[in-house]
Each structure stands twice: as C-alpha cells, then as structure tokens.
Amino acid sequence: MSVWPMIVLFLVIANLPWVGNRVFFVFPMQNKSSWVRLAELIVYYFLSLLIGILFEIRFSGEVYTQSWEFFVTTLSFFLVLAVPGVVYRYQWLPMQKKFN
C-alpha cells in the first residue's frame, strides 16, 4: 500500500475549512472568521492524526510511540497542505470579486 492516497486524503481534509461558510459543514455562519477557520483546521489536524493511527494499526498491527518532534513535523506538513485553500479563500476569491 502506498502512502500517496493518505497524503491526498490529508490534502483534502486540510483544505476543508476554506471551502464554505459552514462550521464543519453543519453550522451555517454569515461570515466565518479566520479564527473559526483556524480552530476548524486544528480539529481536522487531530482527525487526520486519528486516521493515520487507524492506518498504522491496520497495516502494521500496532501504534508506535512518538515524541513531540513527530507532532510538530506533521502539523507543519498539514499546514503546508492547507496552503491551496488559504490562497483560494484570501487571494483568489477577492480577486474574482474585484474583476467581476
């Protein structure tokens, strides 16, 4: 099993906060603030960690203990994966409104 499907899944999950104006796609908000989007991103990060643990259990049979360096690295990687959503929300959409 390749790791690429899991990375693509995490790419999709990391960009979910910037797709719409609903919190977790359930609670509608008129204007979702950046702080709410950041809180969503943190929750989605922990969800991706849970998915990673489930994959690890499924394919190796056990969960290896990790230190803080692992979590800092995975959080940094998750934030990098979220860049397309940030660019879409804060650069692409305002530019489209400006020219339309």
C-alpha positions in Angstrom: 0.0 0.0 0.0 1.3 3.4 -1.0 1.3 6.4 1.3 0.1 8.7 -1.6 -3.7 8.0 -1.1 -3.3 9.0 2.5 -1.5 12.2 1.6 -4.2 13.1 -0.9 -6.8 12.5 1.7 -5.0 14.8 4.1 -4.7 17.4 1.4 -8.5 17.4 1.0 -9.0 17.4 4.8 -6.6 20.3 5.3 -8.5 22.5 2.7 -12.0 21.9 4.1 -12.1 25.0 6.4 -11.7 27.3 3.4 -14.4 25.8 1.2 -17.5 27.4 2.5 -19.1 29.4 5.3 -20.4 26.5 7.4 -18.5 25.3 10.5 -17.7 21.6 10.0 -20.2 21.7 7.1 -23.1 21.7 9.6 -23.5 25.1 11.4 -24.1 28.0 8.9 -22.4 31.3 9.6 -22.8 34.6 7.7 -19.1 35.5 7.8 -16.8 32.8 9.1 -13.8 34.5 10.7 -10.2 33.4 10.4 -10.2 32.2 14.0 -13.0 29.9 13.4 -11.3 28.5 10.3 -8.1 28.1 12.3 -10.0 26.2 15.0 -11.5 24.0 12.3 -8.0 23.4 10.9 -6.8 22.2 14.3 -9.7 19.9 14.7 -9.1 18.5 11.2 -5.4 18.0 12.1 -6.4 15.8 15.0 -8.8 14.0 12.8 -6.0 13.3 10.3 -3.9 12.0 13.2 -6.6 9.6 14.1 -6.9 8.5 10.5 -3.1 8.0 10.4 -3.3 5.9 13.6 -6.0 3.8 12.1 -3.9 3.2 9.0 -1.0 2.3 11.2 -3.0 -0.2 13.2 -4.4 -1.7 10.0 -1.2 -2.2 8.2 1.4 -2.8 11.0 -0.8 -4.1 13.8 0.5 -1.7 16.5 0.9 2.0 17.1 4.5 3.2 17.7 5.0 5.9 20.3 6.1 9.3 19.0 7.7 12.3 20.7 6.9 15.9 20.2 9.1 16.3 17.1 6.8 14.0 15.2 3.7 16.1 16.0 5.5 19.4 15.2 6.6 17.9 11.8 3.1 16.5 11.0 1.4 19.8 12.0 3.8 21.7 9.8 3.2 19.4 6.9 -0.6 19.7 7.4 -0.3 23.5 7.3 1.6 23.3 4.1 -1.1 21.1 2.7 -3.6 23.8 3.6 -2.0 26.5 1.5 -4.1 26.0 -1.6 -7.3 26.6 0.5 -5.8 29.7 2.0 -4.8 31.0 -1.4 -8.3 30.3 -2.7 -10.1 32.0 0.2 -7.9 35.1 0.7 -6.4 35.7 -2.7 -8.4 34.1 -5.5 -12.0 35.0 -4.3 -11.2 38.7 -3.6 -9.5 38.9 -7.0 -12.6 37.4 -8.7 -14.9 39.8 -6.9 -12.7 42.7 -7.9 -12.8 41.9 -11.6 -16.5 40.9 -11.8 
